[in-house]
């Protein structure tokens, strides 16, 4: 956490070779979509990693 915001740091950091997105959801029981960007209401997070 940095200033109350979750921070994800990949190891090793391949930021030139991968695109990292943090997606969030307020409840796992909610059938709604995962949202980007995340906000303070999102208690559950998942990381999406894509190749550019």
PyMOL Python script that loads the backbone (N, CA, C, O; Angstrom):
from pymol import cmd

cmd.read_pdbstr("""\
ATOM      1  N   UNK A   1       0.843  -1.175   0.000  1.00  0.00           N
ATOM      2  CA  UNK A   1       0.000   0.000   0.000  1.00  0.00           C
ATOM      3  C   UNK A   1       0.888   1.238   0.000  1.00  0.00           C
ATOM      4  O   UNK A   1       1.844   1.329   0.770  1.00  0.00           O
ATOM      5  N   UNK A   2       0.565   2.180  -0.863  1.00  0.00           N
ATOM      6  CA  UNK A   2       1.246   3.464  -0.902  1.00  0.00           C
ATOM      7  C   UNK A   2       0.171   4.540  -0.866  1.00  0.00           C
ATOM      8  O   UNK A   2      -0.653   4.632  -1.777  1.00  0.00           O
ATOM      9  N   UNK A   3       0.178   5.345   0.177  1.00  0.00           N
ATOM     10  CA  UNK A   3      -0.840   6.391   0.354  1.00  0.00           C
ATOM     11  C   UNK A   3      -2.254   5.822   0.286  1.00  0.00           C
ATOM     12  O   UNK A   3      -3.146   6.451  -0.283  1.00  0.00           O
ATOM     13  N   UNK A   4      -2.466   4.649   0.855  1.00  0.00           N
ATOM     14  CA  UNK A   4      -3.783   4.033   0.896  1.00  0.00           C
ATOM     15  C   UNK A   4      -4.212   3.357  -0.393  1.00  0.00           C
ATOM     16  O   UNK A   4      -5.359   2.925  -0.508  1.00  0.00           O
ATOM     17  N   UNK A   5      -3.316   3.256  -1.363  1.00  0.00           N
ATOM     18  CA  UNK A   5      -3.630   2.643  -2.656  1.00  0.00           C
ATOM     19  C   UNK A   5      -2.785   1.384  -2.817  1.00  0.00           C
ATOM     20  O   UNK A   5      -1.575   1.422  -2.597  1.00  0.00           O
ATOM     21  N   UNK A   6      -3.424   0.240  -3.209  1.00  0.00           N
ATOM     22  CA  UNK A   6      -2.628  -0.970  -3.411  1.00  0.00           C
ATOM     23  C   UNK A   6      -1.679  -0.811  -4.589  1.00  0.00           C
ATOM     24  O   UNK A   6      -2.056  -0.282  -5.635  1.00  0.00           O
ATOM     25  N   UNK A   7      -0.449  -1.272  -4.413  1.00  0.00           N
ATOM     26  CA  UNK A   7       0.568  -1.207  -5.457  1.00  0.00           C
ATOM     27  C   UNK A   7       1.060  -2.621  -5.726  1.00  0.00           C
ATOM     28  O   UNK A   7       1.389  -3.364  -4.801  1.00  0.00           O
ATOM     29  N   UNK A   8       1.107  -2.982  -7.000  1.00  0.00           N
ATOM     30  CA  UNK A   8       1.589  -4.302  -7.397  1.00  0.00           C
ATOM     31  C   UNK A   8       2.899  -4.104  -8.140  1.00  0.00           C
ATOM     32  O   UNK A   8       2.972  -3.339  -9.102  1.00  0.00           O
ATOM     33  N   UNK A   9       3.931  -4.802  -7.684  1.00  0.00           N
ATOM     34  CA  UNK A   9       5.238  -4.716  -8.328  1.00  0.00           C
ATOM     35  C   UNK A   9       5.634  -6.108  -8.801  1.00  0.00           C
ATOM     36  O   UNK A   9       5.910  -6.982  -7.979  1.00  0.00           O
ATOM     37  N   UNK A  10       5.667  -6.328 -10.118  1.00  0.00           N
ATOM     38  CA  UNK A  10       6.049  -7.644 -10.619  1.00  0.00           C
ATOM     39  C   UNK A  10       7.541  -7.891 -10.433  1.00  0.00           C
ATOM     40  O   UNK A  10       8.348  -6.962 -10.425  1.00  0.00           O
ATOM     41  N   UNK A  11       7.880  -9.155 -10.283  1.00  0.00           N
ATOM     42  CA  UNK A  11       9.281  -9.502 -10.140  1.00  0.00           C
ATOM     43  C   UNK A  11       9.537 -10.758 -10.972  1.00  0.00           C
ATOM     44  O   UNK A  11       8.964 -11.803 -10.666  1.00  0.00           O
ATOM     45  N   UNK A  12      10.354 -10.702 -11.987  1.00  0.00           N
ATOM     46  CA  UNK A  12      11.096  -9.552 -12.496  1.00  0.00           C
ATOM     47  C   UNK A  12      10.155  -8.609 -13.235  1.00  0.00           C
ATOM     48  O   UNK A  12       9.133  -9.040 -13.769  1.00  0.00           O
ATOM     49  N   UNK A  13      10.494  -7.338 -13.265  1.00  0.00           N
ATOM     50  CA  UNK A  13       9.672  -6.321 -13.902  1.00  0.00           C
ATOM     51  C   UNK A  13       9.958  -6.307 -15.400  1.00  0.00           C
ATOM     52  O   UNK A  13      11.009  -5.840 -15.839  1.00  0.00           O
ATOM     53  N   UNK A  14       9.012  -6.823 -16.175  1.00  0.00           N
ATOM     54  CA  UNK A  14       9.165  -6.911 -17.631  1.00  0.00           C
ATOM     55  C   UNK A  14       8.269  -5.890 -18.318  1.00  0.00           C
ATOM     56  O   UNK A  14       7.616  -6.206 -19.313  1.00  0.00           O
ATOM     57  N   UNK A  15       8.234  -4.642 -17.781  1.00  0.00           N
ATOM     58  CA  UNK A  15       7.268  -3.660 -18.262  1.00  0.00           C
ATOM     59  C   UNK A  15       7.389  -3.339 -19.744  1.00  0.00           C
ATOM     60  O   UNK A  15       6.408  -2.901 -20.346  1.00  0.00           O
ATOM     61  N   UNK A  16       8.544  -3.537 -20.352  1.00  0.00           N
ATOM     62  CA  UNK A  16       8.667  -3.305 -21.786  1.00  0.00           C
ATOM     63  C   UNK A  16       8.128  -4.482 -22.590  1.00  0.00           C
ATOM     64  O   UNK A  16       7.824  -4.340 -23.774  1.00  0.00           O
ATOM     65  N   UNK A  17       8.009  -5.641 -21.953  1.00  0.00           N
ATOM     66  CA  UNK A  17       7.578  -6.848 -22.655  1.00  0.00           C
ATOM     67  C   UNK A  17       6.173  -7.300 -22.269  1.00  0.00           C
ATOM     68  O   UNK A  17       5.611  -8.189 -22.909  1.00  0.00           O
ATOM     69  N   UNK A  18       5.600  -6.694 -21.224  1.00  0.00           N
ATOM     70  CA  UNK A  18       4.271  -7.073 -20.743  1.00  0.00           C
ATOM     71  C   UNK A  18       3.474  -5.819 -20.409  1.00  0.00           C
ATOM     72  O   UNK A  18       4.037  -4.770 -20.095  1.00  0.00           O
ATOM     73  N   UNK A  19       2.136  -5.950 -20.483  1.00  0.00           N
ATOM     74  CA  UNK A  19       1.230  -4.878 -20.061  1.00  0.00           C
ATOM     75  C   UNK A  19       0.483  -5.402 -18.842  1.00  0.00           C
ATOM     76  O   UNK A  19      -0.247  -6.389 -18.936  1.00  0.00           O
ATOM     77  N   UNK A  20       0.661  -4.744 -17.698  1.00  0.00           N
ATOM     78  CA  UNK A  20       0.028  -5.154 -16.450  1.00  0.00           C
ATOM     79  C   UNK A  20      -1.155  -4.248 -16.166  1.00  0.00           C
ATOM     80  O   UNK A  20      -1.033  -3.026 -16.249  1.00  0.00           O
ATOM     81  N   UNK A  21      -2.313  -4.840 -15.828  1.00  0.00           N
ATOM     82  CA  UNK A  21      -3.495  -4.074 -15.427  1.00  0.00           C
ATOM     83  C   UNK A  21      -4.026  -4.666 -14.131  1.00  0.00           C
ATOM     84  O   UNK A  21      -4.125  -5.885 -13.992  1.00  0.00           O
ATOM     85  N   UNK A  22      -4.366  -3.803 -13.185  1.00  0.00           N
ATOM     86  CA  UNK A  22      -4.982  -4.222 -11.933  1.00  0.00           C
ATOM     87  C   UNK A  22      -6.479  -3.977 -12.066  1.00  0.00           C
ATOM     88  O   UNK A  22      -6.915  -2.847 -12.284  1.00  0.00           O
ATOM     89  N   UNK A  23      -7.266  -5.047 -11.935  1.00  0.00           N
ATOM     90  CA  UNK A  23      -8.715  -4.972 -12.045  1.00  0.00           C
ATOM     91  C   UNK A  23      -9.322  -5.189 -10.669  1.00  0.00           C
ATOM     92  O   UNK A  23      -8.750  -5.912  -9.853  1.00  0.00           O
ATOM     93  N   UNK A  24     -10.478  -4.574 -10.393  1.00  0.00           N
ATOM     94  CA  UNK A  24     -11.065  -4.692  -9.071  1.00  0.00           C
ATOM     95  C   UNK A  24     -12.556  -4.954  -9.103  1.00  0.00           C
ATOM     96  O   UNK A  24     -13.240  -4.731 -10.102  1.00  0.00           O
ATOM     97  N   UNK A  25     -13.038  -5.444  -7.951  1.00  0.00           N
ATOM     98  CA  UNK A  25     -14.447  -5.758  -7.768  1.00  0.00           C
ATOM     99  C   UNK A  25     -14.790  -5.550  -6.298  1.00  0.00           C
ATOM    100  O   UNK A  25     -13.975  -5.848  -5.425  1.00  0.00           O
ATOM    101  N   UNK A  26     -15.976  -5.048  -6.018  1.00  0.00           N
ATOM    102  CA  UNK A  26     -16.386  -4.809  -4.631  1.00  0.00           C
ATOM    103  C   UNK A  26     -16.759  -6.111  -3.923  1.00  0.00           C
ATOM    104  O   UNK A  26     -16.542  -6.243  -2.718  1.00  0.00           O
ATOM    105  N   UNK A  27     -17.321  -7.075  -4.665  1.00  0.00           N
ATOM    106  CA  UNK A  27     -17.777  -8.325  -4.068  1.00  0.00           C
ATOM    107  C   UNK A  27     -17.592  -9.464  -5.066  1.00  0.00           C
ATOM    108  O   UNK A  27     -17.797  -9.284  -6.266  1.00  0.00           O
ATOM    109  N   UNK A  28     -17.211 -10.610  -4.577  1.00  0.00           N
ATOM    110  CA  UNK A  28     -17.074 -11.774  -5.455  1.00  0.00           C
ATOM    111  C   UNK A  28     -18.432 -12.380  -5.789  1.00  0.00           C
ATOM    112  O   UNK A  28     -18.550 -13.145  -6.746  1.00  0.00           O
ATOM    113  N   UNK A  29     -19.465 -12.044  -5.001  1.00  0.00           N
ATOM    114  CA  UNK A  29     -20.814 -12.531  -5.268  1.00  0.00           C
ATOM    115  C   UNK A  29     -21.491 -11.734  -6.376  1.00  0.00           C
ATOM    116  O   UNK A  29     -22.471 -12.192  -6.963  1.00  0.00           O
ATOM    117  N   UNK A  30     -20.971 -10.538  -6.664  1.00  0.00           N
ATOM    118  CA  UNK A  30     -21.509  -9.679  -7.703  1.00  0.00           C
ATOM    119  C   UNK A  30     -21.167 -10.276  -9.065  1.00  0.00           C
ATOM    120  O   UNK A  30     -20.011 -10.611  -9.321  1.00  0.00           O
ATOM    121  N   UNK A  31     -22.157 -10.409  -9.936  1.00  0.00           N
ATOM    122  CA  UNK A  31     -21.923 -10.976 -11.265  1.00  0.00           C
ATOM    123  C   UNK A  31     -21.370  -9.938 -12.239  1.00  0.00           C
ATOM    124  O   UNK A  31     -21.114 -10.260 -13.400  1.00  0.00           O
ATOM    125  N   UNK A  32     -21.184  -8.713 -11.791  1.00  0.00           N
ATOM    126  CA  UNK A  32     -20.697  -7.650 -12.666  1.00  0.00           C
ATOM    127  C   UNK A  32     -19.264  -7.886 -13.113  1.00  0.00           C
ATOM    128  O   UNK A  32     -18.558  -8.754 -12.599  1.00  0.00           O
ATOM    129  N   UNK A  33     -18.864  -7.088 -14.083  1.00  0.00           N
ATOM    130  CA  UNK A  33     -17.528  -7.192 -14.659  1.00  0.00           C
ATOM    131  C   UNK A  33     -16.455  -6.659 -13.708  1.00  0.00           C
ATOM    132  O   UNK A  33     -16.730  -5.816 -12.854  1.00  0.00           O
ATOM    133  N   UNK A  34     -15.241  -7.159 -13.869  1.00  0.00           N
ATOM    134  CA  UNK A  34     -14.086  -6.593 -13.183  1.00  0.00           C
ATOM    135  C   UNK A  34     -13.833  -5.224 -13.803  1.00  0.00           C
ATOM    136  O   UNK A  34     -13.956  -5.057 -15.016  1.00  0.00           O
ATOM    137  N   UNK A  35     -13.477  -4.236 -12.966  1.00  0.00           N
ATOM    138  CA  UNK A  35     -13.338  -2.872 -13.447  1.00  0.00           C
ATOM    139  C   UNK A  35     -11.900  -2.395 -13.402  1.00  0.00           C
ATOM    140  O   UNK A  35     -11.121  -2.772 -12.527  1.00  0.00           O
ATOM    141  N   UNK A  36     -11.571  -1.552 -14.374  1.00  0.00           N
ATOM    142  CA  UNK A  36     -10.271  -0.899 -14.440  1.00  0.00           C
ATOM    143  C   UNK A  36     -10.531   0.565 -14.744  1.00  0.00           C
ATOM    144  O   UNK A  36     -11.277   0.827 -15.687  1.00  0.00           O
ATOM    145  N   UNK A  37     -10.003   1.512 -14.053  1.00  0.00           N
ATOM    146  CA  UNK A  37      -9.090   1.329 -12.915  1.00  0.00           C
ATOM    147  C   UNK A  37      -9.860   0.985 -11.650  1.00  0.00           C
ATOM    148  O   UNK A  37     -11.069   1.202 -11.562  1.00  0.00           O
ATOM    149  N   UNK A  38      -9.158   0.458 -10.694  1.00  0.00           N
ATOM    150  CA  UNK A  38      -9.761   0.093  -9.421  1.00  0.00           C
ATOM    151  C   UNK A  38      -9.948   1.338  -8.571  1.00  0.00           C
ATOM    152  O   UNK A  38      -9.315   2.365  -8.812  1.00  0.00           O
ATOM    153  N   UNK A  39     -10.824   1.241  -7.573  1.00  0.00           N
ATOM    154  CA  UNK A  39     -11.021   2.362  -6.657  1.00  0.00           C
ATOM    155  C   UNK A  39     -11.124   1.833  -5.232  1.00  0.00           C
ATOM    156  O   UNK A  39     -10.962   0.636  -4.994  1.00  0.00           O
ATOM    157  N   UNK A  40     -11.392   2.725  -4.288  1.00  0.00           N
ATOM    158  CA  UNK A  40     -11.400   2.371  -2.866  1.00  0.00           C
ATOM    159  C   UNK A  40     -12.493   1.370  -2.521  1.00  0.00           C
ATOM    160  O   UNK A  40     -12.391   0.690  -1.500  1.00  0.00           O
ATOM    161  N   UNK A  41     -13.539   1.257  -3.342  1.00  0.00           N
ATOM    162  CA  UNK A  41     -14.627   0.311  -3.060  1.00  0.00           C
ATOM    163  C   UNK A  41     -14.274  -1.120  -3.439  1.00  0.00           C
ATOM    164  O   UNK A  41     -14.933  -2.059  -2.994  1.00  0.00           O
ATOM    165  N   UNK A  42     -13.251  -1.292  -4.249  1.00  0.00           N
ATOM    166  CA  UNK A  42     -12.874  -2.631  -4.700  1.00  0.00           C
ATOM    167  C   UNK A  42     -12.032  -3.338  -3.644  1.00  0.00           C
ATOM    168  O   UNK A  42     -10.889  -2.965  -3.381  1.00  0.00           O
ATOM    169  N   UNK A  43     -12.622  -4.362  -3.049  1.00  0.00           N
ATOM    170  CA  UNK A  43     -11.923  -5.135  -2.017  1.00  0.00           C
ATOM    171  C   UNK A  43     -11.179  -6.316  -2.621  1.00  0.00           C
ATOM    172  O   UNK A  43     -10.272  -6.860  -1.992  1.00  0.00           O
ATOM    173  N   UNK A  44     -11.549  -6.720  -3.827  1.00  0.00           N
ATOM    174  CA  UNK A  44     -10.940  -7.886  -4.466  1.00  0.00           C
ATOM    175  C   UNK A  44     -10.237  -7.430  -5.740  1.00  0.00           C
ATOM    176  O   UNK A  44     -10.803  -6.694  -6.548  1.00  0.00           O
ATOM    177  N   UNK A  45      -9.010  -7.873  -5.905  1.00  0.00           N
ATOM    178  CA  UNK A  45      -8.199  -7.442  -7.036  1.00  0.00           C
ATOM    179  C   UNK A  45      -7.688  -8.643  -7.815  1.00  0.00           C
ATOM    180  O   UNK A  45      -7.464  -9.712  -7.247  1.00  0.00           O
ATOM    181  N   UNK A  46      -7.506  -8.463  -9.116  1.00  0.00           N
ATOM    182  CA  UNK A  46      -6.831  -9.467  -9.927  1.00  0.00           C
ATOM    183  C   UNK A  46      -5.946  -8.730 -10.912  1.00  0.00           C
ATOM    184  O   UNK A  46      -6.224  -7.589 -11.281  1.00  0.00           O
ATOM    185  N   UNK A  47      -4.891  -9.382 -11.328  1.00  0.00           N
ATOM    186  CA  UNK A  47      -3.913  -8.787 -12.230  1.00  0.00           C
ATOM    187  C   UNK A  47      -4.091  -9.403 -13.615  1.00  0.00           C
ATOM    188  O   UNK A  47      -4.151 -10.624 -13.757  1.00  0.00           O
ATOM    189  N   UNK A  48      -4.174  -8.557 -14.621  1.00  0.00           N
ATOM    190  CA  UNK A  48      -4.214  -8.999 -16.011  1.00  0.00           C
ATOM    191  C   UNK A  48      -2.848  -8.715 -16.622  1.00  0.00           C
ATOM    192  O   UNK A  48      -2.355  -7.589 -16.551  1.00  0.00           O
ATOM    193  N   UNK A  49      -2.236  -9.731 -17.222  1.00  0.00           N
ATOM    194  CA  UNK A  49      -0.919  -9.556 -17.853  1.00  0.00           C
ATOM    195  C   UNK A  49      -1.071  -9.930 -19.323  1.00  0.00           C
ATOM    196  O   UNK A  49      -1.525 -11.024 -19.660  1.00  0.00           O
ATOM    197  N   UNK A  50      -0.678  -8.990 -20.197  1.00  0.00           N
ATOM    198  CA  UNK A  50      -0.795  -9.209 -21.634  1.00  0.00           C
ATOM    199  C   UNK A  50       0.521  -8.913 -22.327  1.00  0.00           C
ATOM    200  O   UNK A  50       1.337  -8.137 -21.829  1.00  0.00           O
ATOM    201  N   UNK A  51       0.719  -9.524 -23.457  1.00  0.00           N
ATOM    202  CA  UNK A  51       1.882  -9.227 -24.282  1.00  0.00           C
ATOM    203  C   UNK A  51       1.475  -8.126 -25.262  1.00  0.00           C
ATOM    204  O   UNK A  51       0.406  -8.207 -25.866  1.00  0.00           O
ATOM    205  N   UNK A  52       2.311  -7.103 -25.427  1.00  0.00           N
ATOM    206  CA  UNK A  52       1.947  -5.998 -26.343  1.00  0.00           C
ATOM    207  C   UNK A  52       1.907  -6.430 -27.792  1.00  0.00           C
ATOM    208  O   UNK A  52       1.619  -5.618 -28.671  1.00  0.00           O
TER     209      UNK A  52
END
""", "prot")
cmd.dss("prot")
cmd.show_as("cartoon", "prot")
cmd.util.cbc("prot")
cmd.orient("prot")
